Amino acid sequence: MFLYNTKTMKNTLMTIICLAAFIAEALAGPVSPVEVTTQDAVTKVTFYSPEIVRIVKVPAGKQGNTRESLVVTMQPQDVKIQKSENASSVTLKSPVLTVKIDKKTGLVQFLTKGKNLLKEKGYSFEERKEGPDAGSFRTNIVYQLDKDEPIYGLGVTQDGKLSHRGSTHWNMEQNNTQDYQHVIQSIKGWGIYWDNYSRSQFIDNEEGMKFSAEVGDDIDYYFMYGGSADGVNAQIRNLSGDVPMFPLWTFGYWQCRERYKSVDELMEVVRWHRANNVPLDGIIQDWQYWGSNYTWNAMDFLAETYVNGKWMVDEVHRNNAHIMISIWASFGPMTQAFRDLEAKGLLYDFQTWPQSGLSAFWPPRMDYPSGVRVYDALHPEAREIYWKNLKRLVDYDIDAWWMDSTDPDFFNAQDSHYDHSAGDGTWRRYRNAFPLASVSGVYDNLRKDSDKKRAFIMTRSAFAGQQRYGAGLWSGDVNSSWEMLRKQVPAGLNYTMTGCPNFNTDIGGFFCNSYNTMGGGSAPKNPQFQELYVRWMQYAFFCPVFRSHGADAPREIYQFGKKGDAAFDAIEKSIRLRYQFLPYIYSTAWQVTSEDESYMRALIYDFAADKKTWDMTDEFLFGRSILAAPIVDPQYTEEKVIRTNAMTGWDRNEVAQKLAESVDFSKSKTAVSYLPAGADWYYFWTEAKYKGGQDVTVESKFDEVPMFVRAGSIIPMAPVMMYAEESKWDNLDIVVYPGADAEFVLYEDEGDNYNYEKGAYSTITFKWNDKAQKLTVGEVKGEFPGMLKNRKFNVRIVGQNNIITIDYNGQEVTL
């Protein structure tokens, strides 16, 4: 028996309810769009659904934008609206939203059930008079927020803030470590997507919340009402595309460095993990396997140390691991792709990385320019040329794609560069949509090529709608510091609140040279870096992709010591625990795909009534049940790096030895965490129970991932595996955290194809009745090839000593 997609069923039911509610209205009016003309502009209102309305303001006497949206995939539904009009305004009502347009000013107000959600305060157009964008406009729109109303989203901003109230982002342009999606949402349950791809500004101050775009033919945005953060995310995905499932193996542990320089170096890591029983699912080959900078991104194994590249891929697979490989948005002049693109005029003319053709010199030797150029990903023919060259690696059976520099790197930018053609417009018009276009070309062609392997893309940059392309964002080449670790938490949460759920960072930060105090590559021996790296890894435990990477020093676990050494043991403990949580994580992945949920949930998702959560930058929920409380301040060492580089060898070694001797990672510390009101909580490691709505102090240890479990939760846990698909989930621990009723849906499928989209998957629903102290394991729903017919569930109720083992054959069981 196959299942219908539950999201489709949910949306269908909502549509039926909305239609029924509307039919009951006696004075149903015309279908949108509706236009209101003022002296300055024509305001067009189009309901796409009862919860989503598009607002377009076209300057008076102009046509406005006629291009198709790059982001919006939704077509307007046949939404019946009630229209009323008086001397001052036009009012449009769906079963969910009310939109009022002032007939004199064209300003719009949004309400639900008579309650104000948001008001426009002003807008303006400044016509561009020169260049290829002449006749278009610089656009501005200002909104009026409530005084204490927090707002979230925008994208990845490295400012350490969760709420963007009072924030200014003068130049919102994609770059290495900051990415902008032009999506915002409010604690009041509304969201906005501004459908503009140019460089932009966001300013919130006493004058209002202002969004400005460098070039546009009109002001074009979508207002959404979801009632909650989950609801807004659902509307964003309804508007711009659903999230496909990643393969099961992507949720295991990934190892990388900048960079493995030979087949032997890479295989040494994989073999070490297998020989030493430390779990590993993925290994990443970073740049320059293609040879020199002149053959940059040739998408083939051309370097002398990679002549056996295809054998390497096969050997990784023989060791039950998967391989991701680096591909870029630019090409060297000696590559076939460069020649094909240049012949079609599909290369940009600005400087990008690498600037020099000689990779051994820093700063770059500009007397030997690399000639590397970025391709026009916004042009469909360019994307097909890109794919034609990428197909070589696809045919080598590469598993996953590290799409680097999708911002892209853009050095020594001049205004004239923005005049360059891009797609059917200019680089100025489409600047911020570049990552969306580049990722779409790879994903769409992977889907056409085969449905046997799910696309798994990791990209350095993103734009709104990118969630539909099987892509996860990492936060770029961030520095190794406690300050930067603290910034990653709200950066990932705000990115998630743009509707894109897949976020991760380089564990330990990318640039760690400041910790190489005992010589090049010595950071893993430095106790200061060991503490930072372990705590960063414990944060990354709660990211969808769990991945170590960086420059300046290798990051493999054995670089930090050996078994019995504190740093090594703490890293191994986190990796092994991650594999125990795979059933929880993979089932959460299904909720992200089928129910529009999120992995990394700012506390406002579930506890918006608790105002203390509104700007919480160091805690979040991982799935529905786990409260992540990562330690983001040093407890054993100083935050300021103790530098010894300028000392003589003897003095440096003495200082380093004293530092190492002064640090005792075996000692317990304490950590203070806030527990949101509205639930009780268990500290995971001790299972001590606490009331919500208070700060609690708990004992923290160097090797323990700090987390709490919500009372009224069911957590499935697997035995430790060496890789995600080593064994099926035939012997799971089911841990019930009492204190409230609970429900958990265990999701399973084949792990790595698209048959789940056709209904080939199964679910088992666990329900805990707290009052009756009764656990029900429901009948298995659905089926897929190779699914388990019989298994064991080892049930433990926290606070009780006994474990009850259920021999489960797919039929309902009640304890």
Disulfide bonds with the S-S distance in Angstrom:
none
